Amino acid sequence: MPTPLTLDTAQARTRLHELIVLDVRTPGEYAAGHLPGALNIPLDHLEETLPDIRHAARKGELLLVCASGSRSEKACLTLAGHGITAATLSGGTAAWTAAGHGLHRTHGTRREAWPMERQVRLTAGTVVLTGLALGRLRPAFRLTSAGIAGGLVYSALTDTCGMAALLARLPHNRPRPGDLDAARSALRAA
């Protein structure tokens, strides 16, 4: 599997005005802070927006961004499988802010949304503790904790996360139809 093109924060910052930036995080994460001019196309909506992304890629270079670079790298590989070349921001928005660059926030954001990694840690920890507590009543409940532990090991080995895929379906992580439509329109207008 080929390695996607990467730009570090300095390269991305100097070229930001000429790049079409797609943020593949959840809408909540995007609203909490994104690169200037970035459009939110959540990773789980990438396939359905391929025609719009392909159109934009003909007009300019694509830069895909997420929190750490992992999801945007996967998105780059997905796009490459459909003949679309894109680069990823090395280290994601975490590296961007660590380099001293600011993030734009969506107007009307009342509270900061938790990054997906934090949501996964909270959910996994809660399920493990619940399984252990209930395991005092019925030992079979400890299997729940063991299942989560096994899932975390599998997640690390395969660099996938089923729990994140499930959490992405929660209402606060879903794009509102108008938001995704606006991003798609912006891609078509690029």
N, C-alpha and C positions, 0 to 999 in steps of 0.2 A: 504494500500500500504506500503510495507516494506521500511525502511530507508536504503539507501545505506551505505556501509562501508565508513568511512572517515579516512583520514590520515591528521594530521596537518603538517605544514611545516618542523618541526624538524624530525618527523618520516619519511616523504617523502625524506628529504635530506640524512638521514643516509641509507636509503634503495634504493636510486635512481639507483644505479648500478645493482640492482637485479630486478627492476621493468620494465615492458614494458609500457612506458608512451604514452598515446594518447591525443593529444590536439584537442578538438572538436570545437574550434573557427573557424572563417572564415580564409581563406588563408591570407588575408591582416593582420588580427590581429596576426596570427601565425608568419608571416614574421617580424612583428614589434618587436617580442620578445617572446620566448618560453623556457620552461624548457630544460636543456641539454638533448639531446638524444630523445626528444619527436617527435612523428610522427603526422602529421596533417591529421586527419580524421574528416572533418567538420560534425557537427551534422546532417545536411540534407543528408549526404552520409553514415550514420551509417548502415542503413538497407542493402544497397547494398554491404557493406564490411563485413557483418556478417560471411561468411565462413572464411575469412582471420583472423578476430578477434578471432573467435572460435579456429582456429589453434594456434594462438599465445597464447591464454589463457591456452591451454594444456601444453605449454612450460614454462610459468611463470605467475606471478601475474600482473594484469592490473591496472594501475592508470590513471584515466581520469581527464583531466584538462581543465579549461576554465578561463575566466577573474575573475569571482567571486565565482564560485562553483555551480551556478544555472543550467547552461547548462550541465555541467559534471554530476550533480546529475540526471538530466533527462536522459542522455545517460546511466548511470548506471542502471536506472530503465528499460530502453528499453532492455539493454543487459540481465538483470535479467529475463525479460519476455521471453527471448530466451535461458534461462538456462546458461548464461555466468555470472560469478561472477567478479565484478570489484569494485575498491574503487575510491573515488573522493578526490581531494585535497581540504581540507577545506579552503575556502576563495580564491581559485584559484591563478592565477598569481599575483593578487593584494596582497594577503597575503604573497606570496613567496618573492616578492620584498620588502614588508614592513619588512620582517624578515632579510633583508640585503643580500639576495641571488640574484645572477645575472641571467639574461636571455640571451639566445643565439639569435642572429639575423640572418636571412637568408641573405646570400651574395647577393649583387646586389639590396638590398632594397634601393630605392632612397629617399623615404619619409615614415614617420611613418603612417601606416593606423589607422584610427579611430576605437576604439572599437565599437562593435555593439550598445551598449547602447547609446553612443554619437551620432551615426548615427540616431538612433531612435529619440532622443531628438531634433536634428536639423530638421529632416523631420517633426515631429509632430509640432514643433514650427513654422516652415515655413508655413505649411498648415493652422494652426490656424490663424496666422497673415494675410495670404492671404485671408482667409475666412472673417475675420473681416474687412479688407480693402475693399474687394469687396462688403461686406454687406452694406457699405455706399451707393453704387450704387443700389444694389438690395438686399433687406433684406433676400431673400432666401439663399444667399451665407453664411449667418451666420450658417445655418444648417451644413455646412461643418465643421466649428469649433466645433459645438456641437457633431457631429459625431466622431471627433477625441477625444474629451473629454470623450465621452462614451466608445470609444475603449480603452483609457488609463485606465479607471476605470475597465472595463472588464479584461484587461490585468493584472492589479494588483490583482484582485480577483481570477483569474484562474491561475496565474503565467504562462501565455502563452503570446506570442506577435506576432500577425499577421503581424504587420508592420516589425518586425525583419525578419520574414520568407520571406516577399517580398523583403526587402533590401538585404538579403543573396543571392538573385538571380541576383543582379547587377554584371557586369563583374569584378569589382575590388574585389568582395567578393567571386568569384567562383574560385575553384582550376583549375589550368591548367591540362589537362589530364595527362601529364607526372608526375606532382607532386603527384597526387592521385595514379597513377600506381606505382610510386616509394615507397610510403607509404605501399601500399598493398603488394608489393614484399618484403619489409622489414618485414612485419607481417608474411608472409609465410616462411621467412628465420629464424624467431625467434626460 
